[in-house]
Amino acid sequence: MPIENRDDIAPGMEVMIVLKKDQPTGKLTKGVVKDILTNSAFHPRGIKVRLEDGQVGRVQKIVDGK
């Protein structure tokens, strides 16, 4: 289930995202949030973020709540 509220995400959090190329399969990628790319407070498909390793995708799960 995607994380739809921007306020639930912060830089430094460990999350699971789905990359654009993985959307058909739903494969998740783990990483640490560097930047939040979604400007709106809510997005039904998940908040788009850039991970510290440069990958971009929509947050599906929060691994920890740092």
mmCIF file as Biopython writes it, N, C-alpha, C and O atoms, coordinates in Angstrom:
data_model
#
loop_
_atom_site.group_PDB
_atom_site.id
_atom_site.type_symbol
_atom_site.label_atom_id
_atom_site.label_alt_id
_atom_site.label_comp_id
_atom_site.label_asym_id
_atom_site.label_entity_id
_atom_site.label_seq_id
_atom_site.pdbx_PDB_ins_code
_atom_site.Cartn_x
_atom_site.Cartn_y
_atom_site.Cartn_z
_atom_site.occupancy
_atom_site.B_iso_or_equiv
_atom_site.auth_seq_id
_atom_site.auth_asym_id
_atom_site.pdbx_PDB_model_num
ATOM 1   N N  . MET A ? 1  ? 0.842  -1.181 0.000   1.0 0.0 1  A 1 
ATOM 2   C CA . MET A ? 1  ? 0.000  0.000  0.000   1.0 0.0 1  A 1 
ATOM 3   C C  . MET A ? 1  ? 0.891  1.249  0.000   1.0 0.0 1  A 1 
ATOM 4   O O  . MET A ? 1  ? 1.740  1.396  0.879   1.0 0.0 1  A 1 
ATOM 5   N N  . PRO A ? 2  ? 0.709  2.137  -0.961  1.0 0.0 2  A 1 
ATOM 6   C CA . PRO A ? 2  ? 1.588  3.307  -1.050  1.0 0.0 2  A 1 
ATOM 7   C C  . PRO A ? 2  ? 1.404  4.271  0.119   1.0 0.0 2  A 1 
ATOM 8   O O  . PRO A ? 2  ? 0.330  4.362  0.713   1.0 0.0 2  A 1 
ATOM 9   N N  . ILE A ? 3  ? 2.473  4.979  0.429   1.0 0.0 3  A 1 
ATOM 10  C CA . ILE A ? 3  ? 2.419  6.048  1.423   1.0 0.0 3  A 1 
ATOM 11  C C  . ILE A ? 3  ? 1.975  7.300  0.663   1.0 0.0 3  A 1 
ATOM 12  O O  . ILE A ? 3  ? 2.726  7.829  -0.157  1.0 0.0 3  A 1 
ATOM 13  N N  . GLU A ? 4  ? 0.762  7.770  0.934   1.0 0.0 4  A 1 
ATOM 14  C CA . GLU A ? 4  ? 0.131  8.810  0.121   1.0 0.0 4  A 1 
ATOM 15  C C  . GLU A ? 4  ? 0.288  10.218 0.662   1.0 0.0 4  A 1 
ATOM 16  O O  . GLU A ? 4  ? 0.070  11.179 -0.076  1.0 0.0 4  A 1 
ATOM 17  N N  . ASN A ? 5  ? 0.661  10.374 1.935   1.0 0.0 5  A 1 
ATOM 18  C CA . ASN A ? 5  ? 0.763  11.695 2.558   1.0 0.0 5  A 1 
ATOM 19  C C  . ASN A ? 5  ? 2.218  12.131 2.664   1.0 0.0 5  A 1 
ATOM 20  O O  . ASN A ? 5  ? 3.053  11.417 3.220   1.0 0.0 5  A 1 
ATOM 21  N N  . ARG A ? 6  ? 2.510  13.305 2.128   1.0 0.0 6  A 1 
ATOM 22  C CA . ARG A ? 6  ? 3.873  13.834 2.102   1.0 0.0 6  A 1 
ATOM 23  C C  . ARG A ? 6  ? 4.434  13.999 3.515   1.0 0.0 6  A 1 
ATOM 24  O O  . ARG A ? 6  ? 5.629  13.805 3.737   1.0 0.0 6  A 1 
ATOM 25  N N  . ASP A ? 7  ? 3.570  14.357 4.473   1.0 0.0 7  A 1 
ATOM 26  C CA . ASP A ? 7  ? 4.020  14.583 5.856   1.0 0.0 7  A 1 
ATOM 27  C C  . ASP A ? 7  ? 4.519  13.309 6.532   1.0 0.0 7  A 1 
ATOM 28  O O  . ASP A ? 7  ? 5.185  13.384 7.565   1.0 0.0 7  A 1 
ATOM 29  N N  . ASP A ? 8  ? 4.209  12.140 5.966   1.0 0.0 8  A 1 
ATOM 30  C CA . ASP A ? 8  ? 4.654  10.870 6.553   1.0 0.0 8  A 1 
ATOM 31  C C  . ASP A ? 8  ? 6.098  10.523 6.176   1.0 0.0 8  A 1 
ATOM 32  O O  . ASP A ? 8  ? 6.673  9.581  6.722   1.0 0.0 8  A 1 
ATOM 33  N N  . ILE A ? 9  ? 6.682  11.283 5.244   1.0 0.0 9  A 1 
ATOM 34  C CA . ILE A ? 9  ? 8.021  10.998 4.729   1.0 0.0 9  A 1 
ATOM 35  C C  . ILE A ? 9  ? 8.960  12.141 5.093   1.0 0.0 9  A 1 
ATOM 36  O O  . ILE A ? 9  ? 8.570  13.308 5.057   1.0 0.0 9  A 1 
ATOM 37  N N  . ALA A ? 10 ? 10.203 11.801 5.444   1.0 0.0 10 A 1 
ATOM 38  C CA . ALA A ? 10 ? 11.216 12.818 5.738   1.0 0.0 10 A 1 
ATOM 39  C C  . ALA A ? 10 ? 12.576 12.319 5.266   1.0 0.0 10 A 1 
ATOM 40  O O  . ALA A ? 10 ? 12.826 11.113 5.273   1.0 0.0 10 A 1 
ATOM 41  N N  . PRO A ? 11 ? 13.464 13.235 4.852   1.0 0.0 11 A 1 
ATOM 42  C CA . PRO A ? 11 ? 14.818 12.827 4.482   1.0 0.0 11 A 1 
ATOM 43  C C  . PRO A ? 11 ? 15.474 12.061 5.630   1.0 0.0 11 A 1 
ATOM 44  O O  . PRO A ? 11 ? 15.316 12.410 6.800   1.0 0.0 11 A 1 
ATOM 45  N N  . GLY A ? 12 ? 16.209 11.016 5.274   1.0 0.0 12 A 1 
ATOM 46  C CA . GLY A ? 12 ? 16.887 10.187 6.261   1.0 0.0 12 A 1 
ATOM 47  C C  . GLY A ? 12 ? 16.124 8.933  6.635   1.0 0.0 12 A 1 
ATOM 48  O O  . GLY A ? 12 ? 16.680 8.040  7.273   1.0 0.0 12 A 1 
ATOM 49  N N  . MET A ? 13 ? 14.847 8.849  6.246   1.0 0.0 13 A 1 
ATOM 50  C CA . MET A ? 13 ? 14.049 7.653  6.558   1.0 0.0 13 A 1 
ATOM 51  C C  . MET A ? 13 ? 14.418 6.516  5.617   1.0 0.0 13 A 1 
ATOM 52  O O  . MET A ? 13 ? 14.723 6.735  4.445   1.0 0.0 13 A 1 
ATOM 53  N N  . GLU A ? 14 ? 14.386 5.308  6.147   1.0 0.0 14 A 1 
ATOM 54  C CA . GLU A ? 14 ? 14.594 4.118  5.319   1.0 0.0 14 A 1 
ATOM 55  C C  . GLU A ? 14 ? 13.231 3.646  4.818   1.0 0.0 14 A 1 
ATOM 56  O O  . GLU A ? 14 ? 12.310 3.414  5.600   1.0 0.0 14 A 1 
ATOM 57  N N  . VAL A ? 15 ? 13.125 3.509  3.494   1.0 0.0 15 A 1 
ATOM 58  C CA . VAL A ? 15 ? 11.837 3.194  2.865   1.0 0.0 15 A 1 
ATOM 59  C C  . VAL A ? 15 ? 12.007 2.127  1.784   1.0 0.0 15 A 1 
ATOM 60  O O  . VAL A ? 15 ? 13.117 1.808  1.357   1.0 0.0 15 A 1 
ATOM 61  N N  . MET A ? 16 ? 10.867 1.593  1.363   1.0 0.0 16 A 1 
ATOM 62  C CA . MET A ? 16 ? 10.806 0.706  0.202   1.0 0.0 16 A 1 
ATOM 63  C C  . MET A ? 16 ? 10.066 1.468  -0.890  1.0 0.0 16 A 1 
ATOM 64  O O  . MET A ? 16 ? 8.954  1.950  -0.673  1.0 0.0 16 A 1 
ATOM 65  N N  . ILE A ? 17 ? 10.686 1.578  -2.070  1.0 0.0 17 A 1 
ATOM 66  C CA . ILE A ? 17 ? 10.044 2.279  -3.176  1.0 0.0 17 A 1 
ATOM 67  C C  . ILE A ? 17 ? 9.851  1.329  -4.351  1.0 0.0 17 A 1 
ATOM 68  O O  . ILE A ? 17 ? 10.509 0.293  -4.446  1.0 0.0 17 A 1 
ATOM 69  N N  . VAL A ? 18 ? 8.933  1.702  -5.246  1.0 0.0 18 A 1 
ATOM 70  C CA . VAL A ? 18 ? 8.795  1.001  -6.509  1.0 0.0 18 A 1 
ATOM 71  C C  . VAL A ? 18 ? 9.328  1.947  -7.584  1.0 0.0 18 A 1 
ATOM 72  O O  . VAL A ? 18 ? 8.855  3.074  -7.727  1.0 0.0 18 A 1 
ATOM 73  N N  . LEU A ? 19 ? 10.324 1.468  -8.336  1.0 0.0 19 A 1 
ATOM 74  C CA . LEU A ? 19 ? 10.890 2.244  -9.429  1.0 0.0 19 A 1 
ATOM 75  C C  . LEU A ? 19 ? 9.923  2.214  -10.610 1.0 0.0 19 A 1 
ATOM 76  O O  . LEU A ? 19 ? 9.119  1.289  -10.726 1.0 0.0 19 A 1 
ATOM 77  N N  . LYS A ? 20 ? 9.992  3.216  -11.484 1.0 0.0 20 A 1 
ATOM 78  C CA . LYS A ? 20 ? 9.093  3.283  -12.653 1.0 0.0 20 A 1 
ATOM 79  C C  . LYS A ? 20 ? 9.170  1.994  -13.466 1.0 0.0 20 A 1 
ATOM 80  O O  . LYS A ? 20 ? 8.140  1.458  -13.875 1.0 0.0 20 A 1 
ATOM 81  N N  . LYS A ? 21 ? 10.384 1.493  -13.704 1.0 0.0 21 A 1 
ATOM 82  C CA . LYS A ? 21 ? 10.553 0.273  -14.520 1.0 0.0 21 A 1 
ATOM 83  C C  . LYS A ? 21 ? 9.984  -0.968 -13.832 1.0 0.0 21 A 1 
ATOM 84  O O  . LYS A ? 21 ? 9.690  -1.964 -14.492 1.0 0.0 21 A 1 
ATOM 85  N N  . ASP A ? 22 ? 9.829  -0.910 -12.506 1.0 0.0 22 A 1 
ATOM 86  C CA . ASP A ? 22 ? 9.321  -2.058 -11.742 1.0 0.0 22 A 1 
ATOM 87  C C  . ASP A ? 22 ? 7.828  -1.970 -11.433 1.0 0.0 22 A 1 
ATOM 88  O O  . ASP A ? 22 ? 7.286  -2.858 -10.775 1.0 0.0 22 A 1 
ATOM 89  N N  . GLN A ? 23 ? 7.152  -0.911 -11.898 1.0 0.0 23 A 1 
ATOM 90  C CA . GLN A ? 23 ? 5.734  -0.763 -11.589 1.0 0.0 23 A 1 
ATOM 91  C C  . GLN A ? 23 ? 4.887  -1.948 -12.063 1.0 0.0 23 A 1 
ATOM 92  O O  . GLN A ? 23 ? 3.985  -2.366 -11.337 1.0 0.0 23 A 1 
ATOM 93  N N  . PRO A ? 24 ? 5.144  -2.507 -13.259 1.0 0.0 24 A 1 
ATOM 94  C CA . PRO A ? 24 ? 4.315  -3.657 -13.677 1.0 0.0 24 A 1 
ATOM 95  C C  . PRO A ? 24 ? 4.461  -4.877 -12.766 1.0 0.0 24 A 1 
ATOM 96  O O  . PRO A ? 24 ? 3.496  -5.618 -12.577 1.0 0.0 24 A 1 
ATOM 97  N N  . THR A ? 25 ? 5.642  -5.097 -12.205 1.0 0.0 25 A 1 
ATOM 98  C CA . THR A ? 25 ? 5.874  -6.274 -11.364 1.0 0.0 25 A 1 
ATOM 99  C C  . THR A ? 25 ? 5.672  -5.982 -9.879  1.0 0.0 25 A 1 
ATOM 100 O O  . THR A ? 25 ? 5.411  -6.896 -9.096  1.0 0.0 25 A 1 
ATOM 101 N N  . GLY A ? 26 ? 5.793  -4.708 -9.490  1.0 0.0 26 A 1 
ATOM 102 C CA . GLY A ? 26 ? 5.658  -4.337 -8.082  1.0 0.0 26 A 1 
ATOM 103 C C  . GLY A ? 26 ? 6.904  -4.605 -7.256  1.0 0.0 26 A 1 
ATOM 104 O O  . GLY A ? 26 ? 6.856  -4.548 -6.027  1.0 0.0 26 A 1 
ATOM 105 N N  . LYS A ? 27 ? 8.030  -4.898 -7.919  1.0 0.0 27 A 1 
ATOM 106 C CA . LYS A ? 27 ? 9.289  -5.150 -7.199  1.0 0.0 27 A 1 
ATOM 107 C C  . LYS A ? 27 ? 9.698  -3.903 -6.418  1.0 0.0 27 A 1 
ATOM 108 O O  . LYS A ? 27 ? 9.673  -2.792 -6.947  1.0 0.0 27 A 1 
ATOM 109 N N  . LEU A ? 28 ? 10.075 -4.098 -5.152  1.0 0.0 28 A 1 
ATOM 110 C CA . LEU A ? 28 ? 10.436 -2.983 -4.283  1.0 0.0 28 A 1 
ATOM 111 C C  . LEU A ? 28 ? 11.947 -2.851 -4.132  1.0 0.0 28 A 1 
ATOM 112 O O  . LEU A ? 28 ? 12.677 -3.842 -4.172  1.0 0.0 28 A 1 
ATOM 113 N N  . THR A ? 29 ? 12.399 -1.625 -3.961  1.0 0.0 29 A 1 
ATOM 114 C CA . THR A ? 29 ? 13.806 -1.303 -3.763  1.0 0.0 29 A 1 
ATOM 115 C C  . THR A ? 29 ? 13.938 -0.561 -2.434  1.0 0.0 29 A 1 
ATOM 116 O O  . THR A ? 29 ? 13.192 0.379  -2.162  1.0 0.0 29 A 1 
ATOM 117 N N  . LYS A ? 30 ? 14.890 -0.990 -1.615  1.0 0.0 30 A 1 
ATOM 118 C CA . LYS A ? 30 ? 15.093 -0.382 -0.294  1.0 0.0 30 A 1 
ATOM 119 C C  . LYS A ? 30 ? 16.155 0.714  -0.389  1.0 0.0 30 A 1 
ATOM 120 O O  . LYS A ? 30 ? 17.135 0.583  -1.123  1.0 0.0 30 A 1 
ATOM 121 N N  . GLY A ? 31 ? 15.946 1.790  0.361   1.0 0.0 31 A 1 
ATOM 122 C CA . GLY A ? 31 ? 16.933 2.855  0.392   1.0 0.0 31 A 1 
ATOM 123 C C  . GLY A ? 31 ? 16.578 3.916  1.407   1.0 0.0 31 A 1 
ATOM 124 O O  . GLY A ? 31 ? 15.567 3.830  2.104   1.0 0.0 31 A 1 
ATOM 125 N N  . VAL A ? 32 ? 17.443 4.928  1.475   1.0 0.0 32 A 1 
ATOM 126 C CA . VAL A ? 32 ? 17.266 6.035  2.417   1.0 0.0 32 A 1 
ATOM 127 C C  . VAL A ? 32 ? 16.890 7.282  1.618   1.0 0.0 32 A 1 
ATOM 128 O O  . VAL A ? 32 ? 17.534 7.610  0.622   1.0 0.0 32 A 1 
ATOM 129 N N  . VAL A ? 33 ? 15.837 7.974  2.067   1.0 0.0 33 A 1 
ATOM 130 C CA . VAL A ? 33 ? 15.331 9.153  1.367   1.0 0.0 33 A 1 
ATOM 131 C C  . VAL A ? 33 ? 16.348 10.294 1.429   1.0 0.0 33 A 1 
ATOM 132 O O  . VAL A ? 33 ? 16.826 10.668 2.500   1.0 0.0 33 A 1 
ATOM 133 N N  . LYS A ? 34 ? 16.663 10.833 0.247   1.0 0.0 34 A 1 
ATOM 134 C CA . LYS A ? 34 ? 17.508 12.030 0.159   1.0 0.0 34 A 1 
ATOM 135 C C  . LYS A ? 34 ? 16.635 13.265 -0.072  1.0 0.0 34 A 1 
ATOM 136 O O  . LYS A ? 34 ? 16.767 14.264 0.636   1.0 0.0 34 A 1 
ATOM 137 N N  . ASP A ? 35 ? 15.735 13.193 -1.072  1.0 0.0 35 A 1 
ATOM 138 C CA . ASP A ? 35 ? 14.869 14.316 -1.417  1.0 0.0 35 A 1 
ATOM 139 C C  . ASP A ? 35 ? 13.445 13.830 -1.625  1.0 0.0 35 A 1 
ATOM 140 O O  . ASP A ? 35 ? 13.224 12.716 -2.099  1.0 0.0 35 A 1 
ATOM 141 N N  . ILE A ? 36 ? 12.475 14.672 -1.268  1.0 0.0 36 A 1 
ATOM 142 C CA . ILE A ? 36 ? 11.072 14.407 -1.577  1.0 0.0 36 A 1 
ATOM 143 C C  . ILE A ? 36 ? 10.745 15.193 -2.843  1.0 0.0 36 A 1 
ATOM 144 O O  . ILE A ? 36 ? 10.893 16.414 -2.882  1.0 0.0 36 A 1 
ATOM 145 N N  . LEU A ? 37 ? 10.297 14.478 -3.881  1.0 0.0 37 A 1 
ATOM 146 C CA . LEU A ? 37 ? 10.072 15.111 -5.176  1.0 0.0 37 A 1 
ATOM 147 C C  . LEU A ? 37 ? 8.615  15.513 -5.411  1.0 0.0 37 A 1 
ATOM 148 O O  . LEU A ? 37 ? 8.345  16.398 -6.222  1.0 0.0 37 A 1 
ATOM 149 N N  . THR A ? 38 ? 7.682  14.879 -4.717  1.0 0.0 38 A 1 
ATOM 150 C CA . THR A ? 38 ? 6.269  15.236 -4.857  1.0 0.0 38 A 1 
ATOM 151 C C  . THR A ? 38 ? 6.011  16.542 -4.117  1.0 0.0 38 A 1 
ATOM 152 O O  . THR A ? 38 ? 6.333  16.669 -2.935  1.0 0.0 38 A 1 
ATOM 153 N N  . ASN A ? 39 ? 5.425  17.517 -4.821  1.0 0.0 39 A 1 
ATOM 154 C CA . ASN A ? 39 ? 5.155  18.815 -4.196  1.0 0.0 39 A 1 
ATOM 155 C C  . ASN A ? 39 ? 3.824  18.853 -3.452  1.0 0.0 39 A 1 
ATOM 156 O O  . ASN A ? 39 ? 3.688  19.566 -2.458  1.0 0.0 39 A 1 
ATOM 157 N N  . SER A ? 40 ? 2.842  18.087 -3.931  1.0 0.0 40 A 1 
ATOM 158 C CA . SER A ? 40 ? 1.527  18.124 -3.292  1.0 0.0 40 A 1 
ATOM 159 C C  . SER A ? 40 ? 1.552  17.359 -1.964  1.0 0.0 40 A 1 
ATOM 160 O O  . SER A ? 40 ? 2.417  16.512 -1.742  1.0 0.0 40 A 1 
ATOM 161 N N  . ALA A ? 41 ? 0.602  17.667 -1.095  1.0 0.0 41 A 1 
ATOM 162 C CA . ALA A ? 41 ? 0.536  17.033 0.223   1.0 0.0 41 A 1 
ATOM 163 C C  . ALA A ? 41 ? 0.067  15.586 0.146   1.0 0.0 41 A 1 
ATOM 164 O O  . ALA A ? 41 ? 0.311  14.801 1.062   1.0 0.0 41 A 1 
ATOM 165 N N  . PHE A ? 42 ? -0.614 15.230 -0.960  1.0 0.0 42 A 1 
ATOM 166 C CA . PHE A ? 42 ? -1.192 13.893 -1.109  1.0 0.0 42 A 1 
ATOM 167 C C  . PHE A ? 42 ? -1.008 13.421 -2.543  1.0 0.0 42 A 1 
ATOM 168 O O  . PHE A ? 42 ? -1.165 14.202 -3.481  1.0 0.0 42 A 1 
ATOM 169 N N  . HIS A ? 43 ? -0.677 12.147 -2.716  1.0 0.0 43 A 1 
ATOM 170 C CA . HIS A ? 43 ? -0.631 11.552 -4.055  1.0 0.0 43 A 1 
ATOM 171 C C  . HIS A ? 43 ? -1.110 10.108 -3.950  1.0 0.0 43 A 1 
ATOM 172 O O  . HIS A ? 43 ? -0.546 9.329  -3.182  1.0 0.0 43 A 1 
ATOM 173 N N  . PRO A ? 44 ? -2.148 9.734  -4.716  1.0 0.0 44 A 1 
ATOM 174 C CA . PRO A ? 44 ? -2.761 8.409  -4.576  1.0 0.0 44 A 1 
ATOM 175 C C  . PRO A ? 44 ? -1.847 7.228  -4.919  1.0 0.0 44 A 1 
ATOM 176 O O  . PRO A ? 44 ? -2.062 6.124  -4.420  1.0 0.0 44 A 1 
ATOM 177 N N  . ARG A ? 45 ? -0.837 7.443  -5.756  1.0 0.0 45 A 1 
ATOM 178 C CA . ARG A ? 45 ? 0.061  6.337  -6.120  1.0 0.0 45 A 1 
ATOM 179 C C  . ARG A ? 45 ? 1.323  6.299  -5.267  1.0 0.0 45 A 1 
ATOM 180 O O  . ARG A ? 45 ? 2.187  5.446  -5.467  1.0 0.0 45 A 1 
ATOM 181 N N  . GLY A ? 46 ? 1.428  7.225  -4.316  1.0 0.0 46 A 1 
ATOM 182 C CA . GLY A ? 46 ? 2.588  7.251  -3.434  1.0 0.0 46 A 1 
ATOM 183 C C  . GLY A ? 46 ? 3.434  8.492  -3.656  1.0 0.0 46 A 1 
ATOM 184 O O  . GLY A ? 46 ? 3.448  9.061  -4.748  1.0 0.0 46 A 1 
ATOM 185 N N  . ILE A ? 47 ? 4.133  8.904  -2.623  1.0 0.0 47 A 1 
ATOM 186 C CA . ILE A ? 47 ? 4.986  10.086 -2.677  1.0 0.0 47 A 1 
ATOM 187 C C  . ILE A ? 47 ? 6.285  9.730  -3.400  1.0 0.0 47 A 1 
ATOM 188 O O  . ILE A ? 47 ? 6.944  8.746  -3.063  1.0 0.0 47 A 1 
ATOM 189 N N  . LYS A ? 48 ? 6.644  10.538 -4.393  1.0 0.0 48 A 1 
ATOM 190 C CA . LYS A ? 48 ? 7.863  10.279 -5.172  1.0 0.0 48 A 1 
ATOM 191 C C  . LYS A ? 48 ? 9.066  10.853 -4.433  1.0 0.0 48 A 1 
ATOM 192 O O  . LYS A ? 48 ? 9.043  11.998 -3.984  1.0 0.0 48 A 1 
ATOM 193 N N  . VAL A ? 49 ? 10.125 10.039 -4.311  1.0 0.0 49 A 1 
ATOM 194 C CA . VAL A ? 49 ? 11.344 10.455 -3.613  1.0 0.0 49 A 1 
ATOM 195 C C  . VAL A ? 49 ? 12.581 10.067 -4.422  1.0 0.0 49 A 1 
ATOM 196 O O  . VAL A ? 49 ? 12.530 9.210  -5.305  1.0 0.0 49 A 1 
ATOM 197 N N  . ARG A ? 50 ? 13.692 10.724 -4.091  1.0 0.0 50 A 1 
ATOM 198 C CA . ARG A ? 50 ? 15.006 10.337 -4.609  1.0 0.0 50 A 1 
ATOM 199 C C  . ARG A ? 50 ? 15.762 9.740  -3.441  1.0 0.0 50 A 1 
ATOM 200 O O  . ARG A ? 50 ? 15.844 10.347 -2.373  1.0 0.0 50 A 1 
ATOM 201 N N  . LEU A ? 51 ? 16.315 8.551  -3.639  1.0 0.0 51 A 1 
ATOM 202 C CA . LEU A ? 51 ? 17.111 7.905  -2.602  1.0 0.0 51 A 1 
ATOM 203 C C  . LEU A ? 51 ? 18.529 8.450  -2.613  1.0 0.0 51 A 1 
ATOM 204 O O  . LEU A ? 51 ? 18.936 9.116  -3.564  1.0 0.0 51 A 1 
ATOM 205 N N  . GLU A ? 52 ? 19.280 8.167  -1.556  1.0 0.0 52 A 1 
ATOM 206 C CA . GLU A ? 52 ? 20.671 8.641  -1.463  1.0 0.0 52 A 1 
ATOM 207 C C  . GLU A ? 52 ? 21.543 8.096  -2.597  1.0 0.0 52 A 1 
ATOM 208 O O  . GLU A ? 52 ? 22.545 8.713  -2.958  1.0 0.0 52 A 1 
ATOM 209 N N  . ASP A ? 53 ? 21.163 6.931  -3.165  1.0 0.0 53 A 1 
ATOM 210 C CA . ASP A ? 53 ? 21.948 6.374  -4.280  1.0 0.0 53 A 1 
ATOM 211 C C  . ASP A ? 53 ? 21.485 6.908  -5.638  1.0 0.0 53 A 1 
ATOM 212 O O  . ASP A ? 53 ? 21.994 6.482  -6.675  1.0 0.0 53 A 1 
ATOM 213 N N  . GLY A ? 54 ? 20.511 7.847  -5.637  1.0 0.0 54 A 1 
ATOM 214 C CA . GLY A ? 54 ? 20.074 8.491  -6.868  1.0 0.0 54 A 1 
ATOM 215 C C  . GLY A ? 54 ? 18.844 7.882  -7.535  1.0 0.0 54 A 1 
ATOM 216 O O  . GLY A ? 54 ? 18.305 8.468  -8.473  1.0 0.0 54 A 1 
ATOM 217 N N  . GLN A ? 55 ? 18.394 6.727  -7.073  1.0 0.0 55 A 1 
ATOM 218 C CA . GLN A ? 55 ? 17.219 6.106  -7.665  1.0 0.0 55 A 1 
ATOM 219 C C  . GLN A ? 55 ? 15.963 6.882  -7.266  1.0 0.0 55 A 1 
ATOM 220 O O  . GLN A ? 55 ? 15.877 7.427  -6.166  1.0 0.0 55 A 1 
ATOM 221 N N  . VAL A ? 56 ? 14.982 6.923  -8.190  1.0 0.0 56 A 1 
ATOM 222 C CA . VAL A ? 56 ? 13.744 7.667  -7.972  1.0 0.0 56 A 1 
ATOM 223 C C  . VAL A ? 56 ? 12.561 6.716  -8.080  1.0 0.0 56 A 1 
ATOM 224 O O  . VAL A ? 56 ? 12.479 5.906  -9.004  1.0 0.0 56 A 1 
ATOM 225 N N  . GLY A ? 57 ? 11.649 6.826  -7.125  1.0 0.0 57 A 1 
ATOM 226 C CA . GLY A ? 57 ? 10.452 5.998  -7.165  1.0 0.0 57 A 1 
ATOM 227 C C  . GLY A ? 57 ? 9.433  6.473  -6.154  1.0 0.0 57 A 1 
ATOM 228 O O  . GLY A ? 57 ? 9.642  7.462  -5.452  1.0 0.0 57 A 1 
ATOM 229 N N  . ARG A ? 58 ? 8.316  5.744  -6.091  1.0 0.0 58 A 1 
ATOM 230 C CA . ARG A ? 58 ? 7.224  6.099  -5.179  1.0 0.0 58 A 1 
ATOM 231 C C  . ARG A ? 58 ? 7.264  5.208  -3.939  1.0 0.0 58 A 1 
ATOM 232 O O  . ARG A ? 58 ? 7.416  3.990  -4.037  1.0 0.0 58 A 1 
ATOM 233 N N  . VAL A ? 59 ? 7.124  5.838  -2.768  1.0 0.0 59 A 1 
ATOM 234 C CA . VAL A ? 59 ? 7.228  5.126  -1.494  1.0 0.0 59 A 1 
ATOM 235 C C  . VAL A ? 59 ? 6.035  4.192  -1.315  1.0 0.0 59 A 1 
ATOM 236 O O  . VAL A ? 59 ? 4.883  4.614  -1.421  1.0 0.0 59 A 1 
ATOM 237 N N  . GLN A ? 60 ? 6.323  2.915  -1.043  1.0 0.0 60 A 1 
ATOM 238 C CA . GLN A ? 60 ? 5.301  1.910  -0.790  1.0 0.0 60 A 1 
ATOM 239 C C  . GLN A ? 60 ? 5.247  1.527  0.677   1.0 0.0 60 A 1 
ATOM 240 O O  . GLN A ? 60 ? 4.177  1.205  1.193   1.0 0.0 60 A 1 
ATOM 241 N N  . LYS A ? 61 ? 6.392  1.557  1.360   1.0 0.0 61 A 1 
ATOM 242 C CA . LYS A ? 61 ? 6.455  1.175  2.775   1.0 0.0 61 A 1 
ATOM 243 C C  . LYS A ? 61 ? 7.540  1.996  3.454   1.0 0.0 61 A 1 
ATOM 244 O O  . LYS A ? 61 ? 8.526  2.390  2.832   1.0 0.0 61 A 1 
ATOM 245 N N  . ILE A ? 62 ? 7.337  2.245  4.746   1.0 0.0 62 A 1 
ATOM 246 C CA . ILE A ? 62 ? 8.382  2.857  5.580   1.0 0.0 62 A 1 
ATOM 247 C C  . ILE A ? 62 ? 9.006  1.722  6.378   1.0 0.0 62 A 1 
ATOM 248 O O  . ILE A ? 62 ? 8.312  0.991  7.086   1.0 0.0 62 A 1 
ATOM 249 N N  . VAL A ? 63 ? 10.337 1.580  6.254   1.0 0.0 63 A 1 
ATOM 250 C CA . VAL A ? 63 ? 11.041 0.511  6.958   1.0 0.0 63 A 1 
ATOM 251 C C  . VAL A ? 63 ? 11.250 0.884  8.413   1.0 0.0 63 A 1 
ATOM 252 O O  . VAL A ? 63 ? 11.088 0.045  9.299   1.0 0.0 63 A 1 
ATOM 253 N N  . ASP A ? 64 ? 11.609 2.143  8.668   1.0 0.0 64 A 1 
ATOM 254 C CA . ASP A ? 64 ? 11.736 2.619  10.051  1.0 0.0 64 A 1 
ATOM 255 C C  . ASP A ? 64 ? 11.230 4.048  10.130  1.0 0.0 64 A 1 
ATOM 256 O O  . ASP A ? 64 ? 11.066 4.709  9.105   1.0 0.0 64 A 1 
ATOM 257 N N  . GLY A ? 65 ? 10.988 4.515  11.308  1.0 0.0 65 A 1 
ATOM 258 C CA . GLY A ? 65 ? 10.410 5.839  11.480  1.0 0.0 65 A 1 
ATOM 259 C C  . GLY A ? 65 ? 11.371 6.887  12.007  1.0 0.0 65 A 1 
ATOM 260 O O  . GLY A ? 65 ? 10.968 7.754  12.782  1.0 0.0 65 A 1 
ATOM 261 N N  . LYS A ? 66 ? 12.639 6.828  11.603  1.0 0.0 66 A 1 
ATOM 262 C CA . LYS A ? 66 ? 13.632 7.811  12.088  1.0 0.0 66 A 1 
ATOM 263 C C  . LYS A ? 66 ? 13.181 9.224  11.844  1.0 0.0 66 A 1 
ATOM 264 O O  . LYS A ? 66 ? 13.892 10.168 12.188  1.0 0.0 66 A 1 
#
